[in-house]
Amino acid sequence: MKKTLLALVVLVCAALTSYAQVPGEGGSGMRLSGGFGVGATIGHNASDYPAATGINLNLEIPTGGDLPLSIILKTGYTGFISKNGYSTGYSDGVSYSYGSIVSFVPAQIGARVYVNKLFFEAAAGASFCVNSDPSQYTGKKTALLVTPAIGYGWRFGYSEKMGLDLSLAYEARIEPTRETTTTYDDGSGSTASITSTTGAYNQVALKVAFSFGL
């Protein structure tokens, strides 16, 4: 994971260096944006982890030319929250927690094309499970993450330095379905078992991002 994140940082720095001198109103034409999102889980994990939330950080690099096309570098954090919610506390010298959060860090590259202020975006890359024991929640610590999205971008001020992007995205973390069987003592001297099925962590998310022209 450290090597992948380092590679992403190097890629961002290289992009900044390459495009720093691109002429255009308001600077290089690149935009750095950060924001948050809320989502509804769909698929195998929807019953156990029905809601998702997260933060996102994007670097948008225009390709130039006549086509309003930009390269997008994406990272951030996504957490899928258990159906009972999640909370922590401290009582009588002991810390405790209720519920659980399955945590992922994405690293993606994609493209965004504008039609006036409306934009269409598609990105692909890796999703890393960063829980202390990923095997409790997912069959793949690192999996392919595919994200198509549609959105609308507002730009403010004379040079349009500031901006606000609102988008609707589908995020698919692709992994095979997995069945897990837990055996326990039912209290009568016999054993019983429960089989649970997990699979890809997918969501439909509404995202808001505040951007700044570089």
C-alpha positions in Angstrom: 0.0 0.0 0.0 2.8 2.4 0.9 4.4 1.9 -2.5 1.1 2.6 -4.3 0.5 5.8 -2.3 4.0 6.9 -3.0 3.5 6.2 -6.7 0.3 8.3 -6.6 2.2 11.2 -4.9 5.0 11.0 -7.6 2.3 11.0 -10.3 0.6 14.1 -8.9 3.9 15.9 -8.5 4.9 15.1 -12.1 1.6 16.3 -13.3 2.0 19.6 -11.4 5.4 20.1 -12.9 4.3 19.3 -16.4 1.3 21.6 -16.4 2.5 24.4 -14.3 3.4 26.6 -17.3 0.2 25.9 -19.3 -1.2 29.3 -20.3 -4.8 30.1 -19.5 -7.0 32.4 -17.6 -6.7 32.0 -13.8 -3.4 30.0 -13.9 -2.5 26.6 -15.3 -6.1 25.5 -15.7 -5.7 22.7 -13.2 -8.1 22.4 -10.2 -7.6 20.9 -6.8 -10.8 19.9 -5.1 -11.8 18.3 -1.8 -15.2 17.4 -0.3 -17.3 14.7 1.2 -20.0 12.2 0.1 -22.8 10.1 1.5 -24.0 6.9 -0.1 -26.4 4.0 0.0 -24.8 0.5 -0.2 -26.1 -1.9 -2.9 -25.4 -5.5 -3.4 -24.3 -8.3 -0.9 -23.3 -6.0 1.9 -26.3 -3.7 1.8 -28.1 -5.4 4.8 -25.1 -5.4 7.1 -23.5 -2.1 6.0 -26.4 -0.1 4.5 -24.7 3.4 4.5 -21.4 4.8 3.4 -19.7 8.1 3.9 -16.3 9.5 3.0 -14.0 12.3 1.9 -12.5 12.9 -1.5 -9.5 14.7 -2.9 -9.2 15.2 -6.7 -6.7 16.8 -9.0 -8.1 17.9 -12.4 -5.7 18.4 -15.3 -7.0 19.8 -18.6 -5.6 18.1 -21.7 -5.8 21.2 -23.8 -7.0 21.4 -27.3 -10.6 21.8 -28.5 -12.1 19.0 -26.5 -13.1 20.0 -23.0 -11.4 16.9 -21.5 -9.5 16.6 -18.2 -7.5 13.9 -16.5 -8.6 13.2 -13.0 -6.4 11.9 -10.2 -8.5 10.7 -7.2 -7.9 9.6 -3.6 -9.6 10.0 -0.2 -11.4 7.7 2.2 -14.6 5.7 2.2 -16.3 4.0 5.2 -19.2 1.6 5.1 -21.1 1.8 8.4 -22.8 -1.2 10.0 -26.6 -1.3 10.3 -26.4 -0.6 14.1 -24.3 2.5 13.5 -20.9 3.0 15.1 -19.9 4.7 18.3 -17.1 4.6 20.8 -16.9 5.5 24.5 -15.0 5.2 27.7 -16.4 3.9 31.0 -14.8 2.8 34.3 -11.4 2.9 32.8 -12.4 0.7 29.8 -12.8 1.9 26.2 -15.6 0.3 24.2 -17.2 0.5 20.7 -20.5 -0.4 19.1 -20.9 -1.4 15.5 -18.2 -1.3 12.9 -16.9 0.6 9.9 -15.2 -1.0 6.9 -12.6 1.5 5.8 -11.1 1.9 2.3 -8.6 4.2 0.7 -8.9 4.6 -3.1 -6.3 5.6 -5.6 -7.7 6.2 -9.1 -7.1 7.8 -12.4 -9.8 8.8 -14.9 -11.2 11.3 -17.3 -13.8 14.0 -17.2 -15.5 15.6 -20.2 -17.6 18.8 -19.9 -20.8 19.8 -21.8 -21.1 23.4 -20.7 -21.2 23.0 -16.9 -22.4 19.5 -16.9 -19.7 16.8 -16.7 -19.3 13.1 -17.2 -16.6 11.2 -15.5 -15.1 7.7 -15.3 -12.3 6.5 -13.2 -10.6 3.2 -12.3 -7.9 2.1 -9.9 -7.3 0.3 -6.6 -9.2 0.3 -3.4 -7.3 -0.7 -0.2 -9.0 -2.0 2.9 -7.2 -0.3 5.9 -9.0 -2.1 8.8 -6.6 -3.7 11.2 -7.9 -7.2 10.1 -9.3 -6.8 6.5 -10.1 -10.6 6.4 -13.0 -10.0 8.8 -14.8 -7.8 6.3 -13.6 -8.5 2.8 -12.1 -11.3 0.7 -9.6 -8.9 -1.0 -7.5 -6.4 0.9 -6.8 -4.7 -2.5 -9.4 -4.7 -5.2 -10.3 -3.0 -8.5 -12.4 0.1 -8.0 -14.5 1.5 -10.9 -16.4 4.8 -10.6 -18.6 6.4 -13.3 -20.2 9.7 -12.3 -22.3 12.6 -13.6 -22.2 16.0 -12.1 -22.5 19.8 -12.4 -19.7 22.3 -11.8 -20.3 25.9 -10.7 -17.4 28.4 -11.1 -17.3 31.7 -9.3 -15.5 35.0 -9.6 -14.0 36.8 -12.6 -11.2 34.3 -13.1 -13.4 31.4 -11.9 -10.8 30.4 -9.3 -13.3 29.0 -6.9 -15.8 26.3 -7.7 -18.3 23.8 -6.4 -19.0 20.4 -7.9 -22.1 18.3 -7.2 -22.1 14.8 -8.5 -23.8 11.5 -8.4 -21.5 8.5 -8.6 -21.7 4.7 -8.7 -18.7 3.1 -7.0 -18.0 -0.6 -7.6 -15.3 -2.4 -5.6 -15.0 -5.6 -7.5 -14.4 -8.8 -5.6 -15.9 -12.3 -5.6 -18.8 -13.4 -3.3 -17.6 -15.1 -0.2 -19.4 -17.4 2.3 -18.3 -17.5 5.9 -19.5 -20.1 8.3 -19.2 -19.5 12.1 -19.7 -22.4 14.5 -20.8 -21.8 18.1 -22.1 -23.6 21.2 -25.9 -23.2 21.3 -25.9 -23.8 25.1 -27.3 -27.3 25.0 -24.1 -29.1 24.5 -24.5 -29.1 20.7 -23.0 -26.9 18.1 -24.8 -24.7 15.6 -23.5 -22.6 12.7 -24.4 -19.4 10.9 -23.4 -18.8 7.3 -23.1 -15.3 6.0 -22.4 -14.1 2.5 -20.3 -11.1 1.6 -19.2 -9.6 -1.7 -18.4 -6.4 -3.4 -18.8 -3.1 -1.5 -20.8 -1.0 -4.0 -22.6 2.2 -3.4 -24.5 5.0 -5.1 -23.1 8.3 -3.6 -23.9 11.9 -3.7 -20.7 14.0 -3.5 -20.0 17.6 -2.9 -16.5 19.1 -3.6 -15.1 22.6 -3.3 -12.4 23.4 -5.9 -9.7 25.9 -6.4 -8.0 26.8 -9.6 -4.2 26.4 -9.6 
